[in-house]
Amino acid sequence: MHKKTQGIVLRQVKFKESDKILTIFSRENGKISAIAKGARKTKSPLMGSTQVFCYSDFVLYRGKSFYHVNQGEVLNSFYSLRNDLYKLAYGTYILEIVEAGITEEESNEKVFLLLLKTLNVLSVIEDDFLKLVLAFIIKFLSFMGYKPHLRRCVVCNNNLMGRIKFSISQGGVLCDKCKNSDLYALSLDLNTVKAMDNLLYAKLDNLDEVQIPESTLLNIEKILTKYLLAHIDKKTFKSLDFIKSIPK
């Protein structure tokens, strides 16, 4: 039985002489594995629609082990991401997060639309890539059920005052009174908490209106990376390691 779906190609692996095995984040079926026969041939009608980053209309049919890509039509190739090393690296990081965090064949339209919007914004901006990716990560965590508790203490629900910390295990900010309830909690200040809250609720189109110092962004990156890794049971992101290796 054939099935039509929109999908974003998260990953491709060479298979046999001219085929590809794709990881596709589909709008209706979540993350799926699909084989695209002959897609590596220069004249293949599937060559364009099965490239990594491509947002395409697919016609699939279900085989014993994989879906099979019968047809594909490119809706947006996000070609500009391939022309800038930083855009390519951060785009790859975003795809790696989604692939690691999404369960096989479990639909999540909120995350699908978030990914699509983030790739759209990344393809047109010229700087502030880290701010965009951090906004993506904190929204992604929220849509996956791990929304961080930022406006009050996650333990006692009191206002945040004095020295505060962020608890990965408890999922939010600890007030001065509760900060020692987690020995591994990470230090931060009220400005960092406010910046995280702004990233959580700001529209991705309007991030240029959210002014955050670089030092604060780097602290948010440290906190969100650890929080993300803890919840998707992953030790590291290869694409993030690559980003860190790029000379400034």
N, C-alpha and C positions, 0 to 999 in steps of 0.2 A: 504494500500500500504506500503510495507516494504522499509526501507531506511537504507543504510550503511553510517556510519560516524565515524570518529575518535573523541574521546572526553576525557576530563579530569574531573574526579569526584570532584566537589567542596564541596559537602555536602551530607550527608545522614541522613534520619529521619526514625525511625522505624515506620512501618505501619502494622496494624492488627497483626496476630500471627507470620508471618515469612516473610513479605514483607518489601521492602524499597521504600521510595520516594527519588529520587536522584535529585540533581541539577548538571547538566552536562554542561560544557563549550565545545560545539562541534565546530569542525573546520568550518563546512559549515553553521550551523544554529545559532551560538552564544549560549547564555545561554538557556537551556531548562529544563523543569521538566519531569521526567520520573519515572515510577513505575517499579520496578523489583520484580516480584512475586516469592516468595519462596527463595529469595537471601540470607536470614539469616539462611537457613538450611545448616548444615555442609556439606552435600553432593551435594548442589546445584551447577550446572555448572556456575552459575552467581556470586557465592560468591566472587571469586578473582577479577573479572573485575569491580565489583561495589563498591570496597573499596575506601574511600577518598584518594586522591592523584593519584589514578590509571589512567594511560593513556592507553586507550583501543580502540580496534575496536568494534563498536557496530552495531547490526542490530536492528532497531527500527521500530515500526509501530504506527501510530497516532490514539489515541482513542479520546473520547469526551472531556476529561479534561486533559489528560496526553499523552505523548508518553509512549509506553510500550517497555521494553527491552526484545527482543526476544533471542538475542545471544550476548555474549561478549567474547573477546579474549584480554588478557593482553599484551600490548606492552612494558610497563615499570611500575612496581608497586611502584618505588621509596621507596623500603622497608627500606633503610638505614635511611630515615627521622624518622622512628618510633623508632629507637634505640638510639637517642640522643635528650635529652629534648629541647635543644636550637634549633636544626634543626627542630624538630617537631613544636615548638612554632612559629618560623619564617616562616616555610612552611605554617602553618595554617593561619598566618597573611596575607601572600601573597594570599592565596585562598579567604580569607574574603574580601580583597580589590577587587579582580576580581569579586566576586559575587555581591558586592555592586555597583560596577561601570559599569558593563556591562548591557545593556538593553536586556530584554527578546527577544529571537529570532531575534537578530540583529547581523549578522556575523561581525567579526573583526579578520581577519587572522593574522594581525600584533601582536595584543595582545595575540592571541592564541600561536603563535610561541615564543613570549617573555616569556609567562608563562612556556611553555615547556622547553625553554632554562634555565630559572631561576631555575626550579626544578632540572634539570640535574646538574647544577653547584652546587647548594646547597647540593645535595646528595653526592658530592665528596670532597668538601672543609672541612677543619678542624677548621677554625676560620674565622674572618672577616665577620661574618654573617650580621652584621648591614650594612656594606658597600655594600654588595650584595643587600640587601633589599632596600636600598636607591637608588641604581642604577636602580633597578626594578621600584620603585615608580616614579622616574622622567621620565623614558622612558614610563611607562604606561600613565602618565599624558599627555605626548607629543602625544602618539598614540591616545589618546581620544580627542585631540583637545585643550589641555590646556598647551601646551609647554611654560614654563616660559621664559620670556625675560631677558637674563642674560648678554649680551655683551655690551649693551648700555642702557641708561635710557629709561624706558618704556613710559615715558611721552614726553620728548623732544628729545630723540634719541641722546643726547650728550654722550661723553665718561664719564666713571664713575671715579669720582675723589672726594677726601675729604671724608666726612661722608656720608655713603649711607645706604639705608634701602630697605627691600623687601616688596612690597605691595601685599597682598593676593587678594584684590579686583581688582587691576589693572594688576595683572598677571606678575609682574616682578620687577626688581631693579630700585630704584629711586636714581638719582644723588643728590649731595649736595644741588643743587638749588631747586630740586623738592621734597625733602624728606618730607616736611611738607604738601604735597598735600593729604596725607593719614595719619590721626591722629593715625590709628591703625597699621601702618607699623612696621615691625620687624627689629631690628638692626642687621647688619652684616658687614663684612669687605670684602675687595677685595680678600683676600685669600679664604674666604668661597665661594664667587661667582665663583672663578676659579675652586674650588673643585667641586661645583655643575655642572659646565660646563663639567668638566672631566667625572663625573659620567653619564652625559647625553649622551656623545658621545663615551665613552669607550666600547669596547666589553666585555661582561660578562666573557668571558674566560680569559681576560687579566687584570682583576681588581687588581691582585697582583702587577701590575706595577704602579698602582695609589696609591701613598702614601698620606694619609690624617690623621692628628693628631686626636686623640679621641675627644678632645674638639670641633674641627671643625665638626666632624661627628655628635656630639650631637646637635650642633646648626643647622646643615642641617636637622637633624631629626625633630627638633621642627618646622622649617619652612615648610618642605614638608608635615608633618602630618597635619598642619593647612590648607595648600593649598589643600591637597587631600580631607580633610573633607568638606571644603567649596564647592568643585566642585561635590561631590557625595551626598551632602545633608545628611550627617551622623554626629552624635554627638560624637561617640567614636567607637573604635574597641575593642571588648572583648579580642581578641587574643593579642593585643598590651598591654592592661592592665595586662594580665597574664604575658607577657614577663617582664614588669616592676616589677612584684611581685616576680620574681625568684631571690633568693639570689645570689649575685655575688661570 
